[in-house]
Amino acid sequence: MDTSSTIAMFLHFGLVGVGCLAVAEKFIPLLPSYVLLMLLGLTVSDGTTLAMTILATSAGSVVGAIGWYGLGRALGSRRIEGLVTRFGKFVLLRPSLYRQLTDAYRGNHFWVTLIGQTLPTVRIYLALPAGVLRLEPRAFVTATAIGTLIWNMPFLSLGYALRGSGHDPVSLGFWVVVVLIAVEIALFLGFRFYKRSLAPPRLAEPRALPSRFPVEEGA
């Protein structure tokens, strides 16, 4: 069964199928998520259906993230690291990426989760270390839902706007991703610069004064 027929099968069940497709995308990425969302947007008939599709895909993505979270929480650190080492390369989850995602949670858990849902690949697997680290579930689900809406809405809306225009949704979606990541990097750097500007200046440490009298060897 090819990708197009798989998507068509899910769409046959309406919004329920769209939600299930979003869940499946979290575990078996048929296409880059931005491509999938834009293709779904192309199938939407009106604004009301677009809003319902945004909600259905977002709910499905959150359910998929909860699945990864539950898997990490149930299996624990040692077994998850072993599985990532053995099988991660087959699903684009290298051990180095897993370690980076885990290290990212040394900062603010809420914002790491929210921003992570707007980054390709990261948005799929970030919930796994979140579960391993047993992050607070309600905050995790809330941040995931907000980040998922921020990610899903523009791509579905762009696909809806491109119906019958003849433009290539895949290439346009790629540039939307580039712009989104560039904006996130700019905001992150700007926030760091702002925090540093508010930090009190560090006082220079006093230099050690040389001893007035030399110490004789063996003293």
Secondary structure, 3 states (H helix, E strand, C coil): CCHHHHHHHHHCCHHHHHHHHHHHHHHCCCCCHHHHHHHHHHCCCCHHHHHHHHHHHHHHHHHHHHHHHHHHHHHHHHHHHHHHHHHHHHHCCCHHHHHHHHHHCCCCHHHHHHHHCCCCCHHHHCHHHHHHCCCCHHHHHHHHHHHHHHHHHHHHHHHHHCCCCCCCHHHHHHHHHHHHHHHHHHHHHHHHHHHHHHCCCCCCCCCCCCCCCCCCCCC
